[in-house]
Amino acid sequence: MRFGGTGGSAERGRRAGAALLGVTVAAGTGFAAGCASDATTAAGGGSVSLAVSPAGGAGEQRPDAPVAVKAERGTIANVTVTREAGTAKTAEGGADGDSDGNAARSGAKAVEGSLNAARTQWRSRWTLAPGTAYTVHATAIGLDGRTRTVSTRFTTAKAEKELATQLEAPYDKETVGVGMPIILRFKREITDKAAVERALEVRSSKPVEGAWHWFDEDYPGPSVVFRPKEYWPAHTDVTLNAHLAGVQGAKGVYGTKDQSLRFRVGDSRISTASENSHQMVVKKNGKVVRKMPVSMGKGGVRKYTTTNGVHLTMDKGSPVTMTSGWEGIGPGSPGYYSLTVYNAVRISNSGEYVHSAPWSVGSQGSANVSHGCINMSPSNAKWFYNFSHRGDPYEVTGSDRELEPTNGWGYWQLSWRDWVKGSALKQGFKIGPSGSVPLPAA
């Protein structure tokens, strides 16, 4: 069975699955594989009864419908839902997001869920992997003191198409700067962004407030970016758990695997460069550690003007070959150049680097002469290159060309109010060691 869905969200699927039309266990019953039409009658007298949804033998199930267990005339003692070891496949031929069709073997994995306060209902928290078998074991204690157990098995339907993703930043186990965003890119159009966003869980060792924001400028699909309201506290451990298996991002498009990412925020390293004073000040954990003369874009035209605002260091290389290709000027054309630079730290997607420029040392500290990059002496550039981590904030002041939020990682250019507006759920979260707690919607 191929599962295309109806285009509804995971939340609607959860509500649809809450009917608990499933397995009913009567006194003395061990394993139930069918359905009973009247739980009260089947249970008999005052014995506890258990209803499980999805029911075993009921055909392939929606991966975005919840697993639910309900007890009557008693309380639930334990529920274990396990993803069986095997291969989760899509109808496209891949396995667990493996685009070349090779099977990705998965070991048995417990499904996370929670009980209500009365311990009469249990519900899975996240969606399920498509094309996968699950077993349910539930035990309840009746008002008469007797225990009842049900064990059942069901299979989720395969997805027609895979919700393919790429975690762009940060890298797993990377140490990053205090401005580092979490960037998740999609390789297809997403029509139910709220369902996707609900599946993204961020945890941090120190409490912060943060939110997701969607950008649709990317091709072939959008990107969703997480950043805190203020910079991350220094020396914070952060985890992303993307519970995307079974999430329907668009009609017939389902996540086939979960993803996780762990990174550490290191020291606070924040640099400020002024186009007016031609000076750059670098702070580490709030203290000035170095001041350096610089030269910025010479201006005259927009493309030669260094962008103003909060940048983030994105990557670095030594050497880096810079050409006028970003201006649309190729070899043999007037104004063409090709230049090899060293100790280059990139701060945008519009060709801006902080780099060594021995040819402009005489202008550094007094005049702006570059094509838009920030020039430094070889010794200062080498120091800054070794000092920098991805995600360090780099603020440029005094320029009349404002950095666009989508130019590189210019996400801090958006106010917090505007950032939260870009969330599909229109809300931020309180993030801490135990997970994300939603804040009131904006």
Disulfide bonds with the S-S distance in Angstrom:
none
